[in-house]
Amino acid sequence: MNATTAWTTEHPWRGIMVATTLPFKEDLSVDYDAYAEHVAWLIANGCDGVVPNGSLGEYQTLTPDERARVVRTAVAAAGDGARVMPGVAAYGSAESRRWAEQAAEAGCGSVLLLPPNAYRADERAVVAHYADVARTGIPVVAYNNPIDTKVDLVPALLAKIHGEGSIVAVKEFSGDVRRAYEIAELAPELDLLIGADDVLLELALAGAVGWIAGYPNAFPASCAELYHAAVTGDLATARSLYSSLHSLLRWDSKVEFVQSIKLSMDIAGRKGGGSRPPRFPLVGATEAAVRTASEKAVADGHR
């Protein structure tokens, strides 16, 4: 892996940053000890850092005190706050800015920020939102997820926001891998990060320098091997691993991604566990499909 695609303290958003799941106790209170162990385990198994308080971490269901403590727990467990990139999404820019300030105070290296998502914001509102949070001074990674937010950070808009100095990178989750090339043309200094597990190889070949990842929660070593092979152009290794894991990776892009990845963790011998309502355990054909793919991954030696 070359320096461009590796995690460094100067570019702490590069490499493999795992969007962490959050373990709960039987009463659905946060299990901070289990979370700390999970963060340390991910880094020990080839991942570069963690992204707490993202959608996979069920941040929408957390109280402000819980959300802040999750960040502090991740920083302590990672051993270096620069390896932590908290999600700072909120309904208002002022609240997102406060979460960015909390991340900076905790020693985090960067933050991940969705566009305004309480309503379908126009370009002026989106630009102002990122500028407001960027004023905290911590590097901001934009998160483009038009499927959920209904606000699309198209390449031209990303170039504008980056040109104003508000973002250093983008987590691209649209699924349209063609955008990678347009982003590179319009904003060549903006880092492209893989945002959906099931387009990892395509975006790696298109120049991505990092992966904000879901399935390393269950299989970090195999996913790290896949990422390194993909970004270095070792296509024989990358295609073999990608083909073997893709029946799992595609669940990262589905509505049930939280429960799916947690179920895979359980099957792989990790603590996935349950989720807070309104999410409930998988049932029927969906549960069977995730279970079958997870059991196959374990049988194939993925870890």
C-alpha positions in Angstrom: 0.0 0.0 0.0 1.4 3.4 -0.9 1.5 6.5 1.3 -1.6 8.0 -0.4 -3.9 5.1 0.6 -2.4 4.6 4.1 -3.5 6.1 7.3 -1.2 8.8 8.7 -1.6 11.5 11.4 -1.4 14.1 8.6 -4.3 12.4 6.8 -6.2 10.5 9.5 -9.2 9.9 7.3 -7.4 7.6 4.9 -6.9 3.9 5.1 -9.6 1.6 6.7 -11.8 3.6 9.1 -14.5 1.2 10.5 -18.0 2.6 11.0 -18.4 0.8 14.3 -21.5 -1.0 15.5 -22.4 -0.3 19.1 -23.0 -3.1 21.6 -25.9 -2.9 24.0 -26.6 -4.8 27.3 -29.7 -6.8 27.8 -31.6 -3.7 29.0 -30.4 -1.9 25.8 -28.1 0.4 27.7 -24.7 1.0 26.0 -22.0 -1.6 26.9 -19.1 0.8 26.9 -16.6 -1.9 28.1 -17.6 -4.2 25.1 -17.3 -1.2 22.8 -13.8 -0.3 24.0 -12.7 -4.0 23.5 -14.2 -3.9 20.0 -12.3 -0.7 19.0 -9.0 -2.1 20.3 -9.7 -5.5 18.5 -10.4 -3.8 15.2 -7.1 -1.8 15.3 -5.2 -4.9 16.4 -6.6 -6.8 13.4 -5.5 -4.5 10.6 -7.9 -1.6 10.6 -6.6 2.0 10.9 -9.3 3.7 13.0 -13.0 3.9 13.8 -16.0 6.0 13.0 -18.3 6.1 16.1 -21.8 7.6 16.1 -22.6 6.9 12.5 -25.8 5.3 11.3 -24.2 1.9 11.9 -23.5 3.0 15.5 -27.2 3.9 15.9 -26.5 7.5 16.8 -30.1 8.6 16.3 -31.1 6.5 19.3 -28.5 7.8 21.7 -28.8 10.5 24.3 -26.4 13.4 24.2 -24.5 12.0 27.2 -24.3 8.6 25.6 -23.1 10.0 22.3 -20.3 12.0 24.0 -19.2 9.1 26.1 -19.0 6.8 23.0 -16.5 9.2 21.5 -14.4 9.4 24.6 -14.5 5.6 24.9 -13.3 5.2 21.3 -10.4 7.7 21.8 -9.2 5.9 24.9 -9.5 2.4 23.3 -7.9 3.4 20.0 -4.7 4.6 21.8 -4.5 7.7 19.6 -7.4 10.1 19.2 -6.4 10.8 15.6 -7.7 7.3 14.7 -11.2 8.4 15.6 -13.6 10.1 13.2 -16.9 10.6 14.9 -20.1 11.2 13.0 -21.4 14.6 13.8 -24.7 14.6 11.9 -27.6 16.5 13.5 -30.8 18.3 12.4 -29.2 21.7 12.7 -25.8 23.1 11.8 -25.3 24.5 15.2 -25.7 21.1 16.8 -23.4 19.5 14.3 -20.8 22.2 15.1 -21.1 21.4 18.8 -20.5 17.7 18.2 -17.5 18.7 16.0 -16.2 20.8 18.9 -16.7 17.9 21.3 -14.7 15.6 18.9 -11.9 18.2 18.7 -11.8 18.5 22.5 -11.6 14.7 22.8 -8.6 14.7 20.5 -10.2 13.2 17.4 -8.4 13.5 14.1 -11.4 14.3 11.9 -15.2 14.2 11.8 -17.8 12.8 9.3 -20.6 15.1 8.4 -23.9 14.5 6.5 -25.5 17.4 4.7 -28.6 18.9 6.4 -31.2 16.2 6.4 -34.2 17.6 8.3 -35.4 18.8 4.9 -34.3 18.7 1.3 -31.7 21.5 1.5 -30.7 23.5 -1.5 -27.1 24.2 -2.5 -26.8 27.5 -0.5 -27.9 25.7 2.7 -25.5 22.8 2.1 -22.5 25.0 1.4 -23.3 27.1 4.6 -23.7 23.9 6.7 -20.3 22.6 5.8 -18.7 26.0 6.2 -20.2 26.4 9.7 -18.9 23.1 11.0 -15.5 23.6 9.3 -15.0 26.7 11.4 -14.3 24.4 14.4 -10.9 23.7 12.8 -11.1 19.9 12.8 -10.9 18.3 9.3 -14.4 17.5 7.9 -15.2 14.5 5.7 -18.4 15.0 3.8 -20.8 12.0 3.6 -22.9 11.7 0.5 -25.8 9.5 1.1 -28.6 10.8 -1.2 -30.6 7.6 -0.7 -31.3 8.5 3.0 -30.9 12.2 3.1 -32.5 13.2 -0.2 -29.7 15.7 -0.6 -27.2 14.7 -3.3 -23.6 16.0 -3.0 -22.9 15.8 -6.7 -19.4 16.3 -7.9 -19.8 20.0 -8.8 -21.2 20.7 -5.4 -18.4 18.8 -3.6 -15.9 20.8 -5.7 -17.4 24.0 -4.5 -17.5 23.0 -0.9 -13.9 21.8 -1.1 -12.8 24.9 -2.9 -14.1 27.0 0.0 -11.9 24.9 2.3 -14.7 23.2 4.2 -14.0 19.5 3.5 -10.9 17.4 3.0 -12.6 14.2 1.7 -15.9 12.6 0.8 -17.4 9.3 1.8 -19.2 8.4 -1.4 -22.2 6.2 -0.9 -24.3 7.0 -3.9 -23.3 3.7 -5.6 -22.5 5.5 -8.8 -18.8 4.7 -9.3 -18.7 7.0 -12.4 -18.7 9.9 -10.0 -15.2 9.1 -8.9 -13.7 10.3 -12.1 -15.7 13.5 -12.2 -14.8 14.3 -8.6 -11.1 13.8 -9.6 -11.5 16.2 -12.5 -13.3 18.9 -10.7 -11.6 18.6 -7.3 -8.3 16.7 -7.7 -7.1 17.5 -4.1 -10.4 16.1 -2.6 -9.8 12.6 -1.1 -12.3 10.0 -2.3 -13.3 7.5 0.4 -15.2 4.3 -0.4 -18.6 4.6 1.3 -20.3 1.4 0.5 -18.7 -2.0 1.0 -20.1 -3.5 -2.1 -18.4 -1.1 -4.5 -15.0 -1.3 -2.8 -13.1 -2.7 -5.7 -14.6 -0.4 -8.3 -13.9 2.7 -6.2 -10.4 1.5 -5.2 -9.5 1.1 -8.9 -11.0 4.6 -9.5 -8.6 6.2 -7.1 -10.1 6.0 -3.6 -7.6 6.5 -0.8 -9.7 5.2 2.1 -12.6 3.1 3.1 -15.3 4.0 5.7 -16.2 0.4 6.2 -19.0 -1.7 7.7 -18.1 -5.4 7.4 -14.7 -5.2 9.1 -16.8 -5.2 12.3 -17.2 -8.9 11.7 -14.2 -9.9 9.5 -11.5 -7.2 9.9 -8.4 -9.2 8.8 -10.0 -10.4 5.6 -11.4 -7.0 4.8 -8.0 -5.4 5.4 -6.4 -7.8 3.0 -9.1 -7.0 0.4 -8.5 -3.2 0.8 -4.8 -3.5 0.6 -4.9 -5.7 -2.5 -7.5 -3.4 -4.2 -5.6 -0.1 -3.7 -2.3 -1.6 -4.7 -3.7 -3.1 -7.9 -3.2 -6.8 -6.9 -6.3 -7.7 -8.9 -5.8 -11.5 -8.6 -6.0 -11.3 -4.8 -8.6 -8.5 -4.7 -11.0 -10.2 -7.1 -10.8 -13.5 -5.3 -11.5 -12.0 -1.9 -14.2 -9.6 -3.3 -16.0 -12.5 -4.9 -15.9 -14.5 -1.8 -17.1 -11.7 0.5 -19.5 -9.9 -1.8 -22.6 -11.8 -0.7 -22.0 -10.2 2.7 -20.7 -6.8 1.6 -23.9 -6.0 -0.3 -25.8 -6.0 3.0 -24.0 -2.8 3.9 -26.1 -1.0 1.3 -29.5 -2.4 2.4 -32.1 -1.0 4.8 -31.3 -3.8 7.3 -27.5 -3.1 7.3 -27.2 -2.5 11.1 -29.0 -5.8 12.0 -27.2 -7.7 9.2 -23.7 -6.7 10.3 -24.5 -7.3 13.9 -25.8 -10.8 13.0 -22.7 -11.5 11.0 -20.6 -10.5 14.1 -22.5 -12.9 16.3 -21.9 -15.7 13.8 -18.2 -14.8 13.5 -17.8 -15.0 17.3 -18.0 -11.3 18.1 -20.6 -9.4 20.1 -23.1 -8.0 17.6 -26.2 -8.3 19.7 -29.5 -6.4 19.4 -30.4 -2.9 18.4 -32.5 -0.2 19.9 -36.0 0.2 18.5 -37.3 0.9 15.9 -34.8 -1.7 14.7 -35.7 -5.3 15.5 -33.9 -8.6 14.7 -34.0 -9.9 11.2 -36.6 -12.6 10.4 -37.6 -14.9 7.6 -35.8 -14.9 4.3 -33.6 -11.9 5.2 -32.3 -13.4 8.3 -31.6 -16.7 6.5 -29.7 -15.0 3.7 -27.5 -13.1 6.1 -26.9 -16.1 8.2 -26.0 -18.3 5.2 -23.6 -15.8 3.8 -22.0 -15.3 7.2 -21.6 -19.0 7.9 -20.0 -19.5 4.5 -17.5 -16.7 5.2 -16.6 -18.4 8.5 -16.3 -21.8 6.8 -14.1 -20.2 4.1 -11.7 -19.0 6.7 -12.5 -15.3 6.8 -11.7 -13.6 10.0 
